[in-house]
Amino acid sequence: MTRNGSRIQSPHHESRHSHMFDKHTKVDIMHRHTQVENLVFGLAIALLTGTASPAFGQTFSNADYITINDGSPAAPYPSTIEISGLTEPIESITVSLFGLHHTYPDDVDILLVAPSGETVMLMSDAGGSADVYVYLTFMDGAPSLPDGSQIDYGTYSPGNFEDGETLPPPAPAGPYGSVLSAFAGTDGNGTWSLYVFDDAGADIGFIADGWSITITAQPVVTLIKYQGRVNQSGVPLDGTADFEFTVYDAATDGTAVDMAAVDNVAVTDGLFTVELSFRANTFDGQELWLQIAMRSPAGDGAFQTLDPRQHITPAPQAIHAHTTQIAAAAHALHAPGVAIDAVIVDTDGNIGIGTTAPEARLHVASNDLDGTSLRLDNPDHFDEWSLLVDGASAGSEYSFHIRDEAFDETRMTINDAGRVGIGTTTPEAPLHVASNDYYSTLLRVDNPNHANEWALVADGEGNVAHSFHIYDYYLSAIRMTFNSSGGVGIGTINTQGFTLAVNGSAAKPGGGSWSNYSDARLKTNLVPMTGTLDRLLSLHGYAFEYTTQALDRKMGLPGPQIGLIAQEVEQVFPDWVDRDDEG
């Protein structure tokens, strides 16, 4: 519990409260006819952005000599340390022994008992038979004590190698804890007891300079400031007030987990600002509820408690609001001076902006026909974007847009038919990409690790007007072109009126004819050929069928065919035949 940042030991404060009230109840405080309406607050909400005060260890010592008697309790039994002044529960502890000597350390049992009654066996039956004189520190996470080998100076985790052992009274009975974290979260104030016992005969020892315990307290988390508003009889309060914020583990009844109280808070025109501090382990992921109480004027009268408690989600977030009004089933944030719910956090943790009935973790609604649902700006770099739900724009009604506000352009649209438009707000296909640039890359697909970069390009007035290209970006070459006349060019962008134009060799499995350009106007250096007819007559035509292998590889068509044999043609007209990698 804290008050103005100072820790108060007891969280039980209900005796200061009078009756409960909700947001519909007007309360008479101390018969002054001062009515507190719609107590407003902004917590639920403000934990993750808090700052933690640093945690420092405090060391407490007892330097008195401890005699380890043969086969019996040590003297004194126990050795004690009185601790006071700790304001926070324990976060972690370490224990040090200064000058532990024993002729057979396996006989030694050392038990630490906290004021709360928690116990940890620091060492039992460790170190074997080797005579020791050491300074030891015990800390969770350190290396383990050796069981049968000699113990050296150093830091170790607690080690108990004889489970089930119980030390004689007044030590508490076992079983005992095995890790120092057993003390975490407990109050460290009070008497700490160190019980040292030799459980066998024939050997003795001592702890020359006593022992110490270092306690690191849990840090306090300081929450961000938040604002609230208090009205008196419908008029904003001007004056002072005391506030108590108590965290419970249940919506009703339950246990008070933590409390922060802030006194003499100035309230001006109904607005107040407070800063709260809670223990770091208060918000550990469990479900919690916040109860708020106030009184005004400060220091005068009984505290009045607002009902119901407000649910705090396991992962609270920071929210600032000028006014927050408590609703029975949700947190409602109003816009300044406007009695309209701007933000709602319902009991399921759903957040509504512009709607009082959110149906998702974040539900944004707007009745504006072209209302912007979300805007993200980086004005220093001229970078401004928004998500927009469109209800009225011609041709794009009931659409969702991603807009570049810096350039006043809609970059992507998804309409109510499920069509996606990039560069157009009226997509006419499942994916419609548009650009007003003369030479526009509509789609690019890269695999840079394998030097593989391709693009689909719409050509408005570039290489060939009104054409579509498949472009090899890596080698800067157009591999295929489709023009507005339906012509296809492979290795060329000019089809010269043909349906298919190929610049280079091509294979054609099947009938039909191939054409090439033979117009005399396209030729020069004409030299008549001699003996051509004789060579043609030496060729033989055949009727044949393609092999199964050729059909499987799409190198021919099924059924009877007629044609020539390439090897025979090569003997007569070698320029007419090309060979591939397979010969």
Secondary structure, 3 states (H helix, E strand, C coil): CEECCEECCCCCCHHHEEEEECCCCCCCCCCCCCCEECCCCCCCCCCCCCEECCCCEEEEEECCCEEECCCCECECCCEEEEECCCCCCEEEEEEEEEEEEECCHHHEEEEEECCCCCEEEEEECCCCCCCEEEEEEECCCCCECCCCCCCCCEEEECEECCCCCCCCCCCCCCCCECCHHHHCCCCCCEEEEEEEEECCCCCCEEECCCEEEEEEECCEEECCCEEEECEECCEECCEEEEEEEEEECCCCCCCEEEEEEEEEEEEECCEEEECCEEEHHHCCCCCEEEEEEEECCCCCCCEEEECCCEEECCCCCCCCCCEEEECCCEEEEECCCCCCEEEEEECCCCEEECCCCCCCCEEECCCCCCCEEEEEEEHHHCEEEEEEEECCCCCCCCEEEEEECCCCEEEEEECCCCCEEECCCCCCCCEEECCCCCEEEEEEEEEHHHCEEEEEEEECCCCCCCEEEEEECCCCEEEEEECCCCCEEECCCCCCCCCEEECCCCCCCCCCCCCCCCCHHHCCCCCCCCCHHHHHHCCCCEEECCCHHHHHCCCCCCCCEEECCHHHHHHHCHHHCCCCCCC
